[in-house]
Amino acid sequence: MFKVLRKTQIADNLYRLDIEAPAIAAKVKPGQFIMLLVDDHGERIPITVCGWDRVLGTISIVVSKVGTSTTKLTALGEGSEIAHITGPLGKVSEISNYGNVLVAGMGYGAMAIQPLAKELKAAGCKIYSAVSGGTKSEIVPIDALKEISESSSVMTMDGTSGETGWITDAVEKIISENNIDRIIMVGSLCAMEAVSGIAKKADIEYRVSLNPIMVDGTGMCGACRCNVDGKTKFACVDGPEFDGRKVDWEQIMMRRCPYPARQAGSVDIYHCRACGQW
């Protein structure tokens, strides 16, 4: 069992859980993820690790309530226990002195990029940051990110925080004003695809996390199969970080978006009629 030590709502429908997991905290690095089973009757879900404390032996994850498993997870209170966690899994993000690096994130992605940005800063990079949300209440805390950034841009669709616009507007603005050598983004698939077009046009190195397409996290189910630079890859074991300019986004989006309504309604739909369990 893994105890939830702290639960914090950090934005609309977005919760941070600090979990007691000393073995994972001792080894995890930026870009990696865990496989989590809320209870013995649930499903295994992959979640990016957004922070850790090696001394306290804790890891932090950020979760939005979108289906049955995340509803169960976000309903847990402090002191509750999670049945199973396996990790850290996935390849570590590339860390080196790349020069000027733009880190971009939306939702949980704006939290996931923060430990990575910190490591890149320590490696000698100059950090520029961009985060985006629909409205002010969807913007996660980024004070720590701002402290290590040469400049930081916040965009909201309704203009209630920062400037009015989407993540692509923030990215285009920063690369027009600075000599950016690499862009790294964690966020929704559609946003990462949109930024890939900007990176290609500007001829800038671009890295994305394909965590959103993963299912079992071990390469066995094949759900995260994708095409990168003409080669078949599995996001969970070959990634989750890839060159976003070489990802076949059309293939991913065709497989990713057929059942959004059923996913949103999974709390009410997917139950065993015999026993009532998920």
C-alpha positions in Angstrom: 0.0 0.0 0.0 1.1 3.6 -0.8 -0.2 6.3 1.6 -1.4 9.7 0.3 0.3 12.1 2.6 -1.1 15.3 1.0 -3.8 16.2 -1.4 -4.1 19.7 -2.9 -6.4 21.1 -5.6 -4.1 23.2 -7.7 -6.5 24.2 -10.5 -10.0 23.5 -11.8 -10.4 19.7 -11.7 -6.7 19.2 -11.2 -5.3 17.7 -8.0 -1.7 17.1 -6.7 -1.2 14.0 -4.6 2.0 13.6 -2.6 2.5 9.9 -2.0 4.8 7.9 0.2 6.9 5.8 -2.1 10.6 5.8 -1.0 11.9 3.2 -3.4 10.4 5.1 -6.4 11.5 8.5 -5.0 15.1 7.3 -4.7 15.3 6.5 -8.5 12.8 8.5 -10.5 14.1 11.2 -12.9 12.4 13.7 -15.2 10.2 12.3 -17.9 9.4 9.0 -16.2 6.1 7.7 -15.1 4.4 5.2 -12.7 1.7 2.6 -13.2 -1.0 2.9 -10.6 -3.8 0.7 -9.4 -6.2 2.6 -7.1 -7.7 -0.5 -5.6 -7.8 -4.2 -6.3 -10.9 -3.9 -8.5 -9.5 -1.1 -10.7 -7.4 -0.7 -13.8 -3.8 0.0 -14.3 -3.2 3.6 -15.4 0.0 5.4 -16.4 0.7 8.8 -14.7 3.7 11.1 -15.2 5.7 11.8 -12.0 5.6 15.6 -11.5 7.9 15.9 -8.5 9.7 14.0 -5.8 11.6 14.3 -2.5 14.3 11.8 -2.1 14.9 12.7 1.5 11.2 12.4 2.6 10.7 9.4 0.2 7.7 10.9 -1.6 6.6 11.3 -5.2 4.0 13.8 -6.6 1.5 13.2 -9.3 -1.1 15.6 -10.8 -4.4 14.1 -11.8 -7.6 15.4 -13.5 -10.9 13.6 -12.9 -11.9 12.4 -16.4 -13.1 8.8 -15.9 -13.7 6.0 -13.4 -10.1 5.4 -12.2 -9.2 9.1 -12.0 -12.5 9.7 -10.2 -11.5 7.1 -7.6 -8.0 8.5 -7.3 -9.1 12.2 -6.8 -11.7 11.1 -4.3 -8.9 9.8 -1.9 -8.3 11.8 1.2 -5.0 12.4 3.1 -4.1 9.2 4.9 -5.8 7.0 2.3 -3.9 4.2 0.6 -3.4 3.4 -3.0 -3.3 -0.4 -3.7 -0.4 -0.7 -6.1 2.3 1.6 -7.7 5.0 0.4 -10.0 7.9 2.6 -11.2 9.8 4.5 -12.2 9.1 3.5 -15.8 10.0 4.9 -19.2 13.2 6.4 -20.5 14.6 9.5 -18.7 14.3 12.8 -20.5 17.4 14.0 -22.3 19.4 16.3 -20.1 22.3 18.4 -21.5 23.2 22.0 -22.2 21.2 22.7 -25.3 21.4 26.5 -25.0 18.1 28.3 -24.9 15.3 25.9 -24.1 11.6 26.6 -24.2 9.5 24.4 -21.9 5.7 24.5 -22.6 2.9 22.8 -20.7 -0.9 22.7 -20.4 -2.8 21.2 -17.4 -0.8 18.5 -15.7 1.8 19.1 -18.3 2.6 22.5 -16.8 3.5 20.6 -13.6 5.4 17.8 -15.4 7.8 20.1 -17.1 8.9 21.8 -13.9 11.3 19.1 -12.6 12.7 18.8 -16.1 13.2 22.6 -16.4 15.0 22.5 -13.1 17.4 19.8 -14.3 18.0 21.6 -17.6 18.8 24.8 -15.7 21.3 22.9 -13.6 22.9 21.6 -16.8 23.5 25.2 -18.1 20.5 25.8 -20.2 18.7 29.1 -20.3 15.0 28.4 -19.7 12.0 30.1 -21.3 8.6 28.9 -20.2 5.0 29.0 -21.5 1.8 27.7 -20.0 -1.7 27.8 -21.2 -5.3 27.2 -20.0 -8.9 28.1 -20.8 -9.2 30.5 -17.9 -7.3 31.7 -14.8 -8.6 28.9 -12.6 -7.0 26.3 -14.9 -3.5 27.7 -14.6 -1.4 25.6 -12.2 1.2 27.2 -9.8 4.3 28.2 -11.7 6.2 30.5 -9.3 9.1 28.0 -9.1 9.2 27.8 -12.9 9.2 31.6 -13.2 12.1 31.8 -10.9 14.4 29.8 -13.2 13.0 31.3 -16.5 14.6 34.1 -18.5 11.0 34.9 -19.4 7.7 33.3 -18.7 4.5 33.5 -20.7 0.9 32.7 -19.5 -1.9 32.4 -21.9 -5.6 31.9 -21.3 -8.3 31.7 -23.9 -10.5 34.3 -22.1 -7.6 36.6 -21.1 -8.3 36.3 -17.3 -4.6 35.5 -16.6 -1.7 36.6 -18.7 -2.4 37.3 -22.3 -5.3 36.1 -24.4 -4.5 33.1 -26.6 -3.5 29.5 -26.7 -0.2 27.7 -26.1 0.7 28.1 -29.8 0.5 31.9 -29.4 2.9 31.8 -26.4 5.3 29.5 -28.3 5.3 31.7 -31.4 5.9 34.8 -29.3 8.8 33.4 -27.4 10.6 32.0 -30.5 10.1 35.3 -32.3 11.8 37.3 -29.5 14.5 34.8 -28.6 17.0 32.4 -30.3 15.4 29.1 -29.0 17.5 26.0 -29.6 15.0 23.4 -28.3 11.3 23.2 -27.4 10.0 20.6 -24.9 6.3 20.2 -24.4 4.0 18.1 -22.2 0.2 18.5 -22.7 -2.7 17.4 -24.8 -2.1 15.6 -28.1 -3.7 18.3 -30.2 -1.6 21.0 -28.6 1.6 19.0 -29.0 0.7 18.3 -32.6 0.0 22.1 -33.2 3.4 23.1 -31.7 5.2 20.5 -33.9 4.1 22.5 -36.9 5.7 25.6 -35.4 8.9 23.7 -34.6 9.2 22.3 -38.1 8.6 25.7 -39.7 11.2 27.4 -37.4 13.6 24.4 -37.7 13.9 24.0 -33.9 14.5 20.7 -32.1 11.3 19.6 -30.5 10.6 17.0 -27.8 7.1 15.8 -26.6 5.8 13.3 -24.1 3.5 10.7 -25.6 2.2 9.5 -22.2 -1.4 10.3 -23.1 -1.6 7.3 -25.5 -0.2 4.7 -23.0 -2.3 2.0 -21.4 -0.5 -0.9 -19.7 3.0 0.8 -19.5 5.0 -2.3 -20.3 4.9 -2.7 -24.1 2.6 -5.7 -24.0 -0.8 -4.3 -25.0 0.3 -2.4 -28.1 -2.1 0.5 -27.5 0.7 3.1 -27.5 2.2 1.9 -30.8 3.1 4.9 -32.9 5.1 5.8 -35.9 8.2 8.0 -35.4 10.5 8.9 -38.3 9.0 6.0 -40.3 9.6 3.4 -37.5 7.2 1.7 -35.2 7.7 2.7 -31.5 6.0 2.1 -28.3 5.5 5.1 -26.1 5.9 3.3 -22.8 9.2 1.4 -23.5 10.8 3.5 -26.3 9.7 6.8 -24.8 7.6 8.5 -23.6 9.8 11.3 -25.0 10.2 11.6 -28.7 11.1 14.0 -31.5 7.8 15.7 -32.0 8.7 16.8 -35.5 9.0 13.1 -36.6 5.8 11.8 -34.9 3.0 10.7 -37.2 0.4 12.8 -35.5 -2.4 11.9 -38.0 -2.1 8.2 -37.1 -2.1 8.9 -33.3 -5.1 11.2 -33.5 -7.2 8.8 -35.6 -6.7 6.1 -32.9 -7.0 8.4 -29.9 -10.3 10.2 -30.4 -13.1 7.8 -31.4 -14.8 7.5 -28.0 -14.6 10.7 -26.0 -18.2 10.6 -24.9 -17.9 7.0 -23.6 -14.7 7.9 -21.7 -16.4 10.9 -20.0 -19.3 8.7 -19.0 -17.3 5.7 -17.9 -18.2 6.2 -14.3 -21.9 5.5 -15.1 -21.3 3.0 -18.0 -18.5 0.5 -17.2 -19.8 -1.6 -14.3 -20.2 -5.3 -13.9 -23.9 -6.0 -13.9 -23.4 -9.0 -11.7 -21.5 -7.6 -8.8 -21.6 -3.8 -9.5 -17.8 -3.4 -9.4 -15.8 -1.4 -11.9 
